[in-house]
Amino acid sequence: MARPDDPIVAAFEATWPTAEVARFGGIAVGRGRGAGGRVSSARAVGPWSESDLDAAEAKHAAWNQPPLFRAWDDDSDFISALAARGYRPDTPTRVMAAPIAALTDRPLPRVTAFAVWPPLAIQREIWAASSIDAARQAVMERVPEPKAALLGRIRDRAAGAGFIACHGDIGMVHAVEVLPDFRRQGLAGWMMRQAAFWAADHGATRIALAVSRANTGAQATYASLGFAVVGSYAYYLR
């Protein structure tokens, strides 16, 4: 499946929003302010023209960010137009989703995972130790509630952090990080279960996330929890 259903697509955008959006015909350009490709890319949101692509490239330049586009794998016309302009695919990514019930079938071990807002200092430290820097943490601040920062603990140590927000009946998870010394010990799975319990309390019936195709370990963890691939996309850059 190349593109998720509409509720997941809407939650995917709403729960990790750009700082600003400029619209040129059928192309929406995100201003990321240093927060990474997801929020700094342009994407097709309706019928578009070559002049819309020209305008999108010019807007990227005006915002002092490199030209970058994002496309679902089934958007063949858009991808072909980008290829004709010299763009190549980068960071292919899968979107995975699961029913909430698949992750709430067992209780969490005591003091293993929590969901809080605003984030604690230790959560910000865990994010900062990876790729979730201050600019990406600012994205979380822009997300409307309900939202929560996930905290994972193992051997009496805070070792993982993540972010979840609800949009409609979808709980979307972002920015899951576990400190290197504590990986492959099941903590990410318990954090995802905590995310599901929290999302259920806020009306969600499904939980979803995006994961790089190269991250086969994370995909295996999510699949073991009941997640299935529901869509895929890539970035396009020069």
N, CA, C and O of each residue as an XYZ file, in Angstrom:
952
protein
N       0.855     -1.190      0.000
C       0.000      0.000      0.000
C       0.889      1.237      0.000
O       1.771      1.370      0.848
N       0.661      2.140     -0.945
C       1.576      3.265     -1.115
C       1.167      4.513     -0.353
O       2.001      5.386     -0.115
N      -0.083      4.614      0.031
C      -0.537      5.822      0.722
C      -1.518      5.424      1.828
O      -2.417      4.620      1.581
N      -1.369      5.964      3.037
C      -2.325      5.643      4.100
C      -3.709      6.226      3.790
O      -3.874      7.035      2.877
N      -4.687      5.792      4.573
C      -6.020      6.377      4.405
C      -6.024      7.822      4.889
O      -5.098      8.264      5.568
N      -7.079      8.552      4.530
C      -7.124      9.996      4.779
C      -6.968     10.378      6.253
O      -6.255     11.340      6.541
N      -7.606      9.666      7.212
C      -7.413     10.065      8.613
C      -5.960      9.981      9.065
O      -5.502     10.835      9.823
N      -5.225      8.959      8.610
C      -3.820      8.855      8.997
C      -2.998      9.939      8.314
O      -2.116     10.526      8.939
N      -3.274     10.214      7.036
C      -2.558     11.289      6.342
C      -2.769     12.613      7.066
O      -1.818     13.369      7.266
N      -4.009     12.901      7.460
C      -4.301     14.157      8.153
C      -3.576     14.222      9.499
O      -3.025     15.262      9.861
N      -3.578     13.115     10.232
C      -2.893     13.095     11.526
C      -1.387     13.219     11.355
O      -0.716     13.850     12.172
N      -0.859     12.626     10.309
C       0.577     12.682     10.017
C       1.044     14.126      9.888
O       2.105     14.487     10.398
N       0.253     14.954      9.207
C       0.623     16.357      9.023
C       0.308     17.190     10.272
O       1.114     18.026     10.680
N      -0.859     16.963     10.873
C      -1.316     17.819     11.970
C      -0.502     17.653     13.237
O      -0.385     18.589     14.028
N       0.064     16.470     13.438
C       0.771     16.206     14.697
C       2.272     16.464     14.610
O       2.998     16.230     15.576
N       2.746     16.949     13.448
C       4.151     17.370     13.314
C       4.165     18.552     12.343
O       4.645     18.423     11.216
N       3.644     19.699     12.772
C       3.355     20.797     11.840
C       4.566     21.671     11.517
O       5.494     21.801     12.315
N       4.530     22.251     10.349
C       5.540     23.214      9.936
C       5.349     24.529     10.691
O       4.293     24.788     11.268
N       6.396     25.346     10.669
C       6.286     26.673     11.288
C       5.423     27.602     10.442
O       4.796     28.524     10.965
N       5.392     27.355      9.136
C       4.651     28.205      8.209
C       4.435     27.407      6.928
O       5.269     26.579      6.562
N       3.327     27.652      6.253
C       3.040     26.974      4.988
C       2.725     28.012      3.926
O       1.948     28.937      4.163
N       3.334     27.856      2.746
C       3.005     28.682      1.586
C       2.387     27.776      0.532
O       2.892     26.684      0.272
N       1.301     28.225     -0.071
C       0.582     27.409     -1.055
C       0.733     28.030     -2.446
O       0.496     29.222     -2.638
N       1.131     27.200     -3.403
C       1.235     27.619     -4.795
C       0.456     26.616     -5.634
O       0.964     25.543     -5.958
N      -0.775     26.966     -5.985
C      -1.621     26.020     -6.704
C      -1.793     24.754     -5.901
O      -2.342     24.780     -4.800
N      -1.322     23.632     -6.453
C      -1.464     22.355     -5.777
C      -0.251     21.923     -4.986
O      -0.138     20.754     -4.618
N       0.675     22.859     -4.711
C       1.880     22.531     -3.952
C       1.902     23.342     -2.661
O       1.721     24.559     -2.680
N       2.124     22.661     -1.542
C       2.283     23.318     -0.245
C       3.737     23.204      0.175
O       4.302     22.111      0.174
N       4.344     24.326      0.533
C       5.747     24.361      0.937
C       5.819     24.627      2.427
O       5.216     25.582      2.918
N       6.548     23.794      3.148
C       6.705     23.969      4.587
C       7.967     24.730      4.932
O       9.014     24.528      4.317
N       7.864     25.606      5.916
C       9.036     26.290      6.454
C       9.433     25.604      7.744
O       8.694     25.636      8.728
N      10.602     24.982      7.738
C      10.965     24.132      8.859
C      11.733     24.789      9.975
O      11.749     24.282     11.097
N      12.377     25.919      9.693
C      13.209     26.601     10.695
C      14.202     25.642     11.350
O      14.378     25.639     12.568
N      14.853     24.822     10.504
C      15.900     23.943     10.996
C      15.437     22.666     11.651
O      16.238     21.971     12.276
N      14.149     22.333     11.524
C      13.602     21.179     12.237
C      13.526     19.912     11.388
O      12.789     18.986     11.727
N      14.278     19.863     10.292
C      14.342     18.629      9.524
C      13.469     18.614      8.288
O      12.667     19.517      8.050
N      13.652     17.545      7.499
C      13.008     17.467      6.200
C      11.500     17.381      6.231
O      10.833     17.926      5.352
N      10.945     16.706      7.226
C       9.489     16.539      7.251
C       8.777     17.874      7.182
O       7.815     18.024      6.430
N       9.240     18.853      7.963
C       8.562     20.139      8.015
C       9.165     21.159      7.060
O       8.666     22.279      6.951
N      10.228     20.783      6.372
C      10.890     21.710      5.448
C      10.681     21.310      3.996
O      11.363     21.832      3.113
N       9.759     20.400      3.730
C       9.567     19.883      2.383
C       8.301     20.459      1.753
O       7.417     20.984      2.430
N       8.256     20.337      0.430
C       7.067     20.707     -0.328
C       6.363     19.426     -0.764
O       7.017     18.414     -1.015
N       5.046     19.464     -0.855
C       4.293     18.272     -1.214
C       3.083     18.650     -2.054
O       2.605     19.783     -2.000
N       2.601     17.705     -2.817
C       1.411     17.925     -3.630
C       0.170     17.770     -2.761
O       0.005     16.763     -2.072
N      -0.703     18.777     -2.801
C      -1.943     18.729     -2.018
C      -3.170     18.897     -2.909
O      -4.291     19.011     -2.412
N      -2.958     18.913     -4.220
C      -4.035     19.072     -5.178
C      -3.452     19.097     -6.577
O      -2.256     18.865     -6.748
N      -4.272     19.372     -7.579
C      -3.744     19.463     -8.946
C      -2.676     20.546     -9.031
O      -2.875     21.659     -8.547
N      -1.554     20.223     -9.641
C      -0.424     21.139     -9.671
C       0.067     21.306    -11.115
O      -0.292     20.542    -12.011
N       0.889     22.320    -11.298
C       1.466     22.601    -12.613
C       2.971     22.787    -12.472
O       3.491     22.895    -11.362
N       3.662     22.823    -13.601
C       5.101     23.064    -13.575
C       5.414     24.430    -12.965
O       6.427     24.594    -12.285
N       4.545     25.405    -13.209
C       4.785     26.725    -12.616
C       4.639     26.682    -11.095
O       5.290     27.452    -10.388
N       3.791     25.787    -10.589
C       3.696     25.615     -9.136
C       5.012     25.070     -8.575
O       5.457     25.485     -7.505
N       5.629     24.140     -9.304
C       6.924     23.615     -8.879
C       7.985     24.708     -8.908
O       8.825     24.790     -8.013
N       7.942     25.552     -9.946
C       8.878     26.681    -10.009
C       8.727     27.576     -8.785
O       9.712     27.978     -8.165
N       7.468     27.882     -8.447
C       7.202     28.772     -7.316
C       7.637     28.131     -6.003
O       8.133     28.814     -5.107
N       7.449     26.812     -5.892
C       7.864     26.114     -4.675
C       9.377     26.173     -4.515
O       9.877     26.409     -3.415
N      10.103     25.961     -5.597
C      11.556     26.047     -5.527
C      12.007     27.452     -5.135
O      12.947     27.620     -4.358
N      11.326     28.456     -5.681
C      11.685     29.837     -5.349
C      11.405     30.132     -3.876
O      12.156     30.869     -3.237
N      10.334     29.563     -3.340
C      10.005     29.798     -1.932
C      11.028     29.139     -1.018
O      11.422     29.714     -0.003
N      11.452     27.947     -1.374
C      12.534     27.318     -0.610
C      13.746     28.247     -0.552
O      14.331     28.453      0.511
N      14.120     28.810     -1.716
C      15.283     29.692     -1.764
C      15.055     30.942     -0.921
O      15.967     31.397     -0.230
N      13.845     31.501     -0.971
C      13.543     32.706     -0.202
C      13.614     32.441      1.294
O      13.964     33.327      2.074
N      13.278     31.214      1.691
C      13.342     30.836      3.100
C      14.720     30.293      3.483
O      14.926     29.847      4.612
N      15.648     30.333      2.550
C      17.021     29.899      2.809
C      17.078     28.443      3.262
O      17.826     28.092      4.174
N      16.277     27.604      2.612
C      16.338     26.177      2.869
C      16.482     25.455      1.525
O      15.930     25.914      0.525
N      17.203     24.349      1.484
C      17.433     23.665      0.217
C      16.131     23.161     -0.386
O      15.207     22.811      0.348
N      16.045     23.118     -1.715
C      14.823     22.605     -2.334
C      14.613     21.145     -1.963
O      15.502     20.318     -2.166
N      13.464     20.827     -1.430
C      13.171     19.482     -0.954
C      11.689     19.210     -1.134
O      10.846     20.035     -0.783
N      11.385     18.053     -1.680
C       9.997     17.655     -1.875
C       9.750     16.322     -1.179
O      10.683     15.563     -0.919
N       8.498     16.052     -0.886
C       8.096     14.794     -0.248
C       6.909     14.246     -1.014
O       5.966     14.979     -1.310
N       6.950     12.955     -1.338
C       5.868     12.370     -2.143
C       5.555     10.959     -1.679
O       6.455     10.169     -1.398
N       4.257     10.652     -1.602
C       3.841      9.271     -1.387
C       4.243      8.453     -2.598
O       4.292      8.974     -3.712
N       4.529      7.188     -2.392
C       5.069      6.364     -3.464
C       4.099      6.150     -4.620
O       4.520      5.784     -5.717
N       2.810      6.372     -4.390
C       1.857      6.193     -5.491
C       1.656      7.455     -6.330
O       0.883      7.446     -7.289
N       2.348      8.538     -5.975
C       2.177      9.807     -6.706
C       3.163      9.842     -7.874
O       4.111     10.626     -7.882
N       2.920      8.981     -8.854
C       3.893      8.756     -9.924
C       4.107      9.983    -10.797
O       5.238     10.248    -11.206
N       3.058     10.736    -11.093
C       3.232     11.921    -11.938
C       4.109     12.966    -11.251
O       4.975     13.573    -11.881
N       3.879     13.166     -9.971
C       4.662     14.129     -9.202
C       6.121     13.686     -9.148
O       7.030     14.495     -9.336
N       6.337     12.406     -8.892
C       7.695     11.879     -8.804
C       8.404     12.003    -10.151
O       9.588     12.337    -10.201
N       7.689     11.736    -11.240
C       8.293     11.855    -12.574
C       8.686     13.289    -12.877
O       9.741     13.541    -13.459
N       7.827     14.236    -12.478
C       8.143     15.646    -12.713
C       9.371     16.073    -11.923
O      10.195     16.844    -12.415
N       9.493     15.574    -10.704
C      10.674     15.895     -9.901
C      11.929     15.277    -10.511
O      12.980     15.916    -10.559
N      11.817     14.035    -10.976
C      12.968     13.384    -11.595
C      13.433     14.150    -12.829
O      14.635     14.256    -13.074
N      12.488     14.687    -13.610
C      12.846     15.454    -14.802
C      13.596     16.730    -14.438
O      14.321     17.282    -15.266
N      13.429     17.196    -13.217
C      14.131     18.387    -12.749
C      15.444     18.038    -12.035
O      16.122     18.923    -11.514
N      15.788     16.790    -12.014
C      17.050     16.391    -11.413
C      16.969     15.978     -9.965
O      18.001     15.830     -9.311
N      15.759     15.785     -9.438
C      15.618     15.345     -8.052
C      15.747     13.823     -7.977
O      15.342     13.103     -8.890
N      16.315     13.359     -6.877
C      16.469     11.924     -6.656
C      15.866     11.559     -5.301
O      15.846     12.384     -4.388
N      15.378     10.330     -5.170
C      14.755      9.932     -3.904
C      15.779      9.786     -2.792
O      16.935      9.438     -3.031
N      15.334     10.057     -1.571
C      16.195      9.960     -0.399
C      15.339      9.565      0.799
O      14.169      9.938      0.886
N      15.923      8.815      1.711
C      15.286      8.409      2.974
C      13.886      7.837      2.752
O      12.909      8.398      3.248
N      13.776      6.735      2.018
C      12.456      6.094      1.905
C      11.947      5.694      3.284
O      12.695      5.179      4.115
N      10.669      5.941      3.507
C      10.087      5.812      4.846
C       8.752      5.086      4.770
O       7.987      5.263      3.821
N       8.487      4.282      5.766
C       7.208      3.579      5.853
C       6.356      4.183      6.960
O       6.869      4.621      7.990
N       5.063      4.200      6.734
C       4.094      4.543      7.767
C       3.446      3.244      8.218
O       2.967      2.457      7.401
N       3.438      3.031      9.527
C       2.868      1.817     10.097
C       1.750      2.195     11.058
O       1.793      3.252     11.687
N       0.759      1.336     11.167
C      -0.374      1.610     12.059
C      -0.860      0.312     12.676
O      -0.648     -0.776     12.141
N      -1.521      0.460     13.823
C      -2.076     -0.693     14.532
C      -3.350     -0.281     15.252
O      -3.502      0.887     15.610
N      -4.268     -1.214     15.470
C      -5.412     -0.917     16.333
C      -4.920     -0.669     17.754
O      -4.001     -1.338     18.226
N      -5.528      0.281     18.421
C      -5.153      0.548     19.806
C      -5.229     -0.719     20.649
O      -4.383     -0.952     21.512
N      -6.246     -1.534     20.395
C      -6.450     -2.735     21.206
C      -5.279     -3.704     21.123
O      -5.076     -4.502     22.037
N      -4.504     -3.647     20.039
C      -3.367     -4.552     19.898
C      -2.266     -4.247     20.902
O      -1.445     -5.112     21.207
N      -2.244     -3.006     21.424
C      -1.174     -2.600     22.336
C      -1.646     -2.406     23.769
O      -0.835     -2.117     24.649
N      -2.931     -2.558     24.018
C      -3.463     -2.345     25.366
C      -3.975     -3.652     25.972
O      -4.830     -3.644     26.858
N      -3.443     -4.767     25.486
C      -3.925     -6.075     25.929
C      -3.215     -6.582     27.173
O      -3.554     -7.646     27.690
N      -2.222     -5.821     27.664
C      -1.529     -6.229     28.886
C      -1.120     -4.990     29.658
O      -0.849     -3.952     29.054
N      -1.069     -5.075     30.977
C      -0.694     -3.905     31.780
C       0.795     -3.609     31.654
O       1.604     -4.494     31.375
N       1.129     -2.350     31.867
C       2.532     -1.944     31.866
C       3.192     -2.332     33.189
O       2.555     -2.239     34.239
N       4.444     -2.761     33.160
C       5.165     -2.945     34.428
C       5.261     -1.614     35.169
O       5.333     -0.556     34.544
N       5.261     -1.665     36.467
C       5.309     -0.449     37.265
C       6.549      0.380     36.918
O       7.627     -0.155     36.660
N       6.361      1.693     36.919
C       7.401      2.702     36.694
C       8.264      2.418     35.465
O       9.466      2.682     35.469
N       7.648      1.884     34.425
C       8.379      1.607     33.188
C       8.155      2.686     32.138
O       9.086      3.042     31.416
N       6.942      3.212     32.039
C       6.648      4.217     31.015
C       5.567      5.163     31.517
O       4.655      4.770     32.244
N       5.696      6.425     31.106
C       4.783      7.479     31.536
C       4.485      8.387     30.341
O       5.246      8.435     29.375
N       3.376      9.096     30.427
C       3.019     10.110     29.431
C       2.704     11.396     30.183
O       1.798     11.428     31.016
N       3.461     12.465     29.886
C       3.308     13.728     30.602
C       3.382     14.890     29.610
O       3.878     14.741     28.494
N       2.889     16.024     30.031
C       3.108     17.272     29.290
C       3.087     18.420     30.282
O       2.190     18.459     31.123
N       4.022     19.354     30.232
C       5.119     19.467     29.270
C       6.230     18.464     29.546
O       6.229     17.816     30.593
N       7.190     18.324     28.612
C       8.272     17.367     28.805
C       9.126     17.724     30.018
O       9.319     18.896     30.342
N       9.625     16.693     30.672
C      10.567     16.883     31.770
C      11.959     17.187     31.205
O      12.237     16.923     30.035
N      12.808     17.736     32.038
C      14.169     18.053     31.601
C      14.896     16.809     31.102
O      15.643     16.879     30.126
N      14.684     15.670     31.762
C      15.384     14.454     31.350
C      14.923     14.001     29.978
O      15.724     13.469     29.210
N      13.654     14.197     29.649
C      13.187     13.832     28.309
C      13.862     14.703     27.256
O      14.277     14.214     26.206
N      13.968     15.989     27.544
C      14.640     16.889     26.599
C      16.116     16.510     26.450
O      16.682     16.626     25.363
N      16.727     16.064     27.526
C      18.128     15.644     27.448
C      18.284     14.391     26.581
O      19.230     14.287     25.800
N      17.365     13.453     26.719
C      17.425     12.240     25.905
C      17.240     12.582     24.428
O      17.966     12.072     23.574
N      16.275     13.440     24.130
C      16.086     13.865     22.740
C      17.340     14.558     22.216
O      17.811     14.259     21.119
N      17.871     15.478     23.000
C      19.025     16.260     22.556
C      20.238     15.380     22.306
O      21.095     15.730     21.495
N      20.325     14.246     22.989
C      21.445     13.334     22.796
C      21.368     12.605     21.462
O      22.334     11.974     21.034
N      20.212     12.696     20.809
C      20.060     12.080     19.491
C      19.856     13.187     18.464
O      20.554     14.200     18.500
N      18.930     13.010     17.574
C      18.713     14.017     16.523
C      17.552     14.946     16.825
O      17.207     15.789     15.998
N      16.940     14.806     18.000
C      15.764     15.625     18.321
C      16.253     16.862     19.065
O      16.173     16.940     20.291
N      16.760     17.824     18.304
C      17.360     19.021     18.885
C      16.280     20.045     19.239
O      15.087     19.752     19.174
N      16.712     21.232     19.607
C      15.769     22.258     20.056
C      14.770     22.629     18.963
O      13.600     22.876     19.256
N      15.219     22.670     17.703
C      14.311     23.019     16.609
C      13.209     21.975     16.455
O      12.051     22.322     16.223
N      13.566     20.703     16.582
C      12.551     19.656     16.481
C      11.651     19.649     17.714
O      10.455     19.382     17.600
N      12.198     19.934     18.869
C      11.351     20.024     20.057
C      10.361     21.194     19.944
O       9.265     21.145     20.503
N      10.759     22.238     19.218
C       9.841     23.364     19.001
C       8.636     22.941     18.175
O       7.554     23.509     18.323
N       8.811     21.943     17.300
C       7.673     21.429     16.540
C       6.620     20.881     17.497
O       5.427     21.122     17.314
N       7.056     20.149     18.511
C       6.118     19.590     19.482
C       5.324     20.684     20.178
O       4.133     20.521     20.444
N       5.976     21.789     20.469
C       5.285     22.892     21.151
C       4.148     23.439     20.292
O       3.148     23.920     20.825
N       4.293     23.370     18.958
C       3.268     23.914     18.060
C       2.049     23.013     17.940
O       0.984     23.466     17.520
N       2.191     21.758     18.299
C       1.095     20.806     18.127
C      -0.031     21.123     19.119
O       0.227     21.296     20.310
N      -1.273     21.199     18.638
C      -2.373     21.428     19.579
C      -2.604     20.210     20.464
O      -2.314     19.082     20.064
N      -3.117     20.433     21.644
C      -3.443     19.317     22.521
C      -4.668     18.576     21.975
O      -5.469     19.177     21.260
N      -4.831     17.290     22.295
C      -4.070     16.525     23.289
C      -2.736     16.024     22.747
O      -2.640     15.571     21.606
N      -1.717     16.114     23.584
C      -0.388     15.630     23.245
C       0.325     15.257     24.529
O      -0.062     15.690     25.615
N       1.374     14.447     24.401
C       2.117     14.024     25.589
C       3.539     13.648     25.198
O       3.799     13.222     24.073
N       4.446     13.812     26.138
C       5.821     13.350     26.000
C       5.943     12.020     26.725
O       5.548     11.897     27.885
N       6.485     11.039     26.045
C       6.645      9.709     26.618
C       7.991      9.604     27.329
O       9.001     10.113     26.845
N       7.992      8.949     28.461
C       9.219      8.691     29.207
C       9.324      7.195     29.457
O       8.395      6.582     29.982
N      10.466      6.604     29.079
C      10.697      5.191     29.333
C      11.802      5.003     30.357
O      12.820      5.694     30.308
N      11.609      4.069     31.288
C      12.593      3.819     32.337
C      12.950      2.336     32.352
O      12.099      1.475     32.133
N      14.218      2.058     32.612
C      14.692      0.687     32.722
C      15.829      0.659     33.743
O      16.704      1.525     33.739
N      15.802     -0.338     34.606
C      16.808     -0.471     35.672
C      16.951      0.844     36.462
O      18.058      1.317     36.720
N      15.801      1.414     36.832
C      15.761      2.643     37.630
C      16.435      3.828     36.939
O      16.937      4.736     37.602
N      16.443      3.814     35.631
C      17.087      4.885     34.876
C      16.157      5.379     33.780
O      15.586      4.575     33.043
N      16.000      6.695     33.664
C      15.275      7.277     32.530
C      16.122      7.059     31.287
O      17.251      7.544     31.209
N      15.584      6.331     30.315
C      16.403      5.914     29.181
C      15.753      6.139     27.826
O      16.407      5.946     26.800
N      14.485      6.543     27.787
C      13.808      6.730     26.510
C      12.840      7.892     26.548
O      12.290      8.222     27.598
N      12.635      8.510     25.400
C      11.682      9.607     25.288
C      10.984      9.511     23.935
O      11.544      8.994     22.969
N       9.775     10.009     23.882
C       9.005     10.028     22.646
C       7.907     11.068     22.738
O       7.750     11.733     23.762
N       7.146     11.202     21.659
C       6.084     12.201     21.610
C       4.874     11.581     20.931
O       5.016     10.851     19.951
N       3.692     11.866     21.443
C       2.453     11.411     20.826
C       1.432     12.528     20.868
O       1.375     13.296     21.828
N       0.628     12.615     19.821
C      -0.482     13.564     19.776
C      -1.646     12.894     19.058
O      -1.447     12.013     18.221
N      -2.844     13.311     19.388
C      -4.042     12.774     18.746
C      -4.627     13.786     17.773
O      -4.667     14.987     18.038
N      -5.076     13.266     16.646
C      -5.814     14.066     15.665
C      -6.953     13.185     15.183
O      -6.725     12.149     14.559
N      -8.183     13.599     15.474
C      -9.307     12.725     15.207
C      -9.173     11.470     16.046
O      -8.908     11.539     17.246
N      -9.358     10.309     15.400
C      -9.258      9.058     16.158
C      -7.913      8.371     15.945
O      -7.788      7.161     16.138
N      -6.900      9.156     15.542
C      -5.560      8.614     15.315
C      -4.601      9.172     16.362
O      -4.534     10.384     16.564
N      -3.863      8.294     17.024
C      -2.745      8.702     17.869
C      -1.462      8.536     17.066
O      -1.126      7.422     16.663
N      -0.746      9.621     16.830
C       0.460      9.578     16.002
C       1.691      9.755     16.885
O       1.778     10.708     17.658
N       2.633      8.838     16.765
C       3.846      8.846     17.578
C       5.009      9.395     16.761
O       5.160      9.073     15.583
N       5.822     10.222     17.395
C       7.007     10.799     16.766
C       8.170     10.760     17.761
O       7.972     10.562     18.960
N       9.372     10.952     17.247
C      10.556     11.256     18.059
C      10.818     10.243     19.170
O      11.131     10.617     20.300
N      10.689      8.960     18.841
C      10.997      7.916     19.826
C      12.508      7.679     19.841
O      13.097      7.329     18.818
N      13.113      7.868     20.975
C      14.551      7.685     21.127
C      14.840      6.926     22.420
O      14.255      7.210     23.466
N      15.746      5.963     22.332
C      16.235      5.231     23.505
C      17.749      5.404     23.549
O      18.424      5.240     22.533
N      18.275      5.729     24.705
C      19.722      5.914     24.825
C      20.464      4.640     24.410
O      19.992      3.535     24.678
N      21.621      4.788     23.757
C      22.321      3.620     23.188
C      22.543      2.460     24.150
O      22.396      1.305     23.751
N      22.889      2.730     25.393
C      23.189      1.647     26.341
C      21.953      0.844     26.739
O      22.076     -0.203     27.374
N      20.772      1.321     26.376
C      19.544      0.672     26.836
C      18.689      0.160     25.681
O      17.527     -0.195     25.880
N      19.249      0.119     24.489
C      18.499     -0.363     23.340
C      18.455     -1.894     23.319
O      19.243     -2.578     23.972
N      17.495     -2.396     22.537
C      17.310     -3.851     22.348
C      17.009     -4.572     23.665
O      17.378     -5.731     23.853
N      16.339     -3.870     24.559
C      15.941     -4.480     25.827
C      14.431     -4.374     26.063
O      13.947     -4.588     27.174
N      13.709     -4.045     25.007
C      12.254     -4.024     25.086
C      11.641     -2.719     25.524
O      10.417     -2.617     25.606
N      12.457     -1.705     25.811
C      11.890     -0.463     26.340
C      11.017      0.251     25.324
O       9.963      0.777     25.683
N      11.432      0.282     24.061
C      10.629      0.971     23.043
C       9.237      0.367     22.947
O       8.257      1.082     22.739
N       9.150     -0.951     23.098
C       7.843     -1.595     23.048
C       6.930     -1.151     24.174
O       5.743     -0.906     23.959
N       7.492     -1.045     25.395
C       6.670     -0.582     26.516
C       6.284      0.881     26.347
O       5.188      1.282     26.739
N       7.168      1.676     25.771
C       6.815      3.075     25.506
C       5.670      3.166     24.506
O       4.784      4.007     24.654
N       5.680      2.301     23.482
C       4.594      2.304     22.513
C       3.282      1.860     23.163
O       2.214      2.378     22.835
N       3.368      0.913     24.073
C       2.143      0.507     24.778
C       1.621      1.652     25.655
O       0.411      1.869     25.730
N       2.512      2.373     26.308
C       2.080      3.541     27.076
C       1.416      4.555     26.163
O       0.391      5.137     26.518
N       1.994      4.770     24.986
C       1.397      5.696     24.020
C      -0.017      5.256     23.654
O      -0.919      6.085     23.529
N      -0.205      3.952     23.484
C      -1.528      3.444     23.121
C      -2.536      3.637     24.249
O      -3.677      4.027     23.999
N      -2.125      3.367     25.491
C      -3.036      3.597     26.614
C      -3.428      5.071     26.687
O      -4.599      5.398     26.880
N      -2.448      5.954     26.532
C      -2.733      7.389     26.581
C      -3.665      7.787     25.439
O      -4.621      8.533     25.652
N      -3.395      7.294     24.231
C      -4.227      7.644     23.074
C      -5.649      7.134     23.242
O      -6.604      7.815     22.868
N      -5.796      5.937     23.804
C      -7.134      5.406     24.043
C      -7.918      6.310     24.980
O      -9.118      6.510     24.794
N      -7.247      6.854     25.984
C      -7.904      7.765     26.917
C      -8.350      9.058     26.241
O      -9.189      9.783     26.776
N      -7.789      9.349     25.063
C      -8.137     10.572     24.339
C      -8.910     10.276     23.059
O      -8.924     11.088     22.134
N      -9.549      9.116     23.012
C     -10.493      8.823     21.941
C      -9.924      8.172     20.703
O     -10.648      8.000     19.722
N      -8.659      7.805     20.707
C      -8.072      7.195     19.519
C      -8.462      5.727     19.407
O      -8.614      5.034     20.413
N      -8.621      5.267     18.183
C      -8.872      3.853     17.918
C      -7.708      3.189     17.202
O      -7.614      1.963     17.146
N      -6.810      4.026     16.647
C      -5.611      3.502     15.983
C      -4.401      4.332     16.390
O      -4.526      5.492     16.782
N      -3.229      3.713     16.289
C      -1.986      4.394     16.583
C      -1.076      4.214     15.373
O      -1.060      3.146     14.760
N      -0.320      5.251     15.028
C       0.491      5.204     13.809
C       1.817      5.915     14.032
O       1.988      6.671     14.988
N       2.750      5.651     13.124
C       4.084      6.263     13.195
C       4.762      6.122     11.842
O       4.307      5.370     10.979
N       5.855      6.855     11.668
C       6.692      6.740     10.472
C       8.058      6.230     10.888
O       8.590      6.619     11.927
N       8.622      5.352     10.065
C       9.929      4.768     10.372
C      10.700      4.577      9.070
O      10.151      4.113      8.071
N      11.964      4.937      9.096
C      12.813      4.776      7.921
C      12.877      3.310      7.502
O      12.952      2.419      8.347
N      12.846      3.069      6.196
C      12.972      1.694      5.719
C      14.294      1.069      6.134
O      14.391     -0.149      6.281
N      15.307      1.898      6.322
C      16.617      1.382      6.715
C      16.629      0.888      8.155
O      17.495      0.098      8.531
N      15.687      1.340      8.957
C      15.656      0.973     10.377
C      14.864     -0.322     10.546
O      13.738     -0.320     11.042
N      15.470     -1.415     10.126
C      14.768     -2.695     10.151
C      14.511     -3.181     11.576
O      13.528     -3.881     11.822
N      15.386     -2.816     12.515
C      15.174     -3.226     13.896
C      13.907     -2.635     14.479
O      13.120     -3.332     15.119
N      13.710     -1.316     14.250
C      12.499     -0.672     14.752
C      11.262     -1.241     14.070
O      10.239     -1.451     14.722
N      11.342     -1.491     12.774
C      10.193     -2.061     12.070
C       9.815     -3.414     12.650
O       8.631     -3.724     12.786
N      10.811     -4.222     12.993
C      10.530     -5.530     13.583
C       9.857     -5.382     14.944
O       8.929     -6.123     15.269
N      10.332     -4.417     15.738
C       9.705     -4.175     17.037
C       8.248     -3.781     16.862
O       7.372     -4.312     17.545
N       7.984     -2.855     15.951
C       6.612     -2.398     15.749
C       5.727     -3.520     15.205
O       4.572     -3.658     15.610
N       6.272     -4.318     14.288
C       5.489     -5.428     13.749
C       5.117     -6.420     14.851
O       4.020     -6.978     14.839
N       6.027     -6.639     15.801
C       5.744     -7.576     16.897
C       4.626     -7.064     17.802
O       3.996     -7.841     18.520
N       4.385     -5.760     17.764
C       3.324     -5.160     18.573
C       1.992     -5.099     17.823
O       0.983     -4.679     18.390
N       1.980     -5.508     16.570
C       0.744     -5.501     15.798
C       0.663     -4.434     14.730
O      -0.373     -4.293     14.079
N       1.739     -3.673     14.531
C       1.744     -2.659     13.490
C       1.910     -3.305     12.108
O       2.598     -4.314     11.955
N       1.270     -2.706     11.122
C       1.416     -3.129      9.730
C       1.700     -1.898      8.877
O       1.291     -0.790      9.223
N       2.391     -2.090      7.778
C       2.689     -0.983      6.865
C       1.407     -0.557      6.161
O       0.695     -1.381      5.588
N       1.125      0.744      6.211
C      -0.085      1.270      5.566
C       0.245      2.300      4.492
O      -0.663      2.789      3.820
N       1.507      2.640      4.315
C       1.890      3.606      3.300
C       3.384      3.802      3.282
O       4.089      3.359      4.189
N       3.871      4.467      2.248
C       5.304      4.741      2.154
C       5.536      5.990      1.332
O       4.763      6.315      0.430
N       6.602      6.677      1.654
C       6.955      7.910      0.960
C       8.463      8.067      0.938
O       9.193      7.303      1.568
N       8.916      9.070      0.204
C      10.339      9.401      0.187
C      10.476     10.905      0.005
O       9.546     11.589     -0.423
N      11.654     11.395      0.340
C      12.010     12.781      0.055
C      12.712     12.814     -1.292
O      13.265     11.811     -1.744
N      12.680     13.981     -1.927
C      13.325     14.163     -3.229
C      14.177     15.420     -3.165
O      13.689     16.520     -2.906
N      15.465     15.218     -3.411
C      16.410     16.330     -3.319
C      17.383     16.266     -4.489
O      17.439     15.280     -5.224
N      18.148     17.348     -4.642
C      19.151     17.421     -5.716
C      20.529     17.134     -5.158
O      21.511     17.146     -5.901
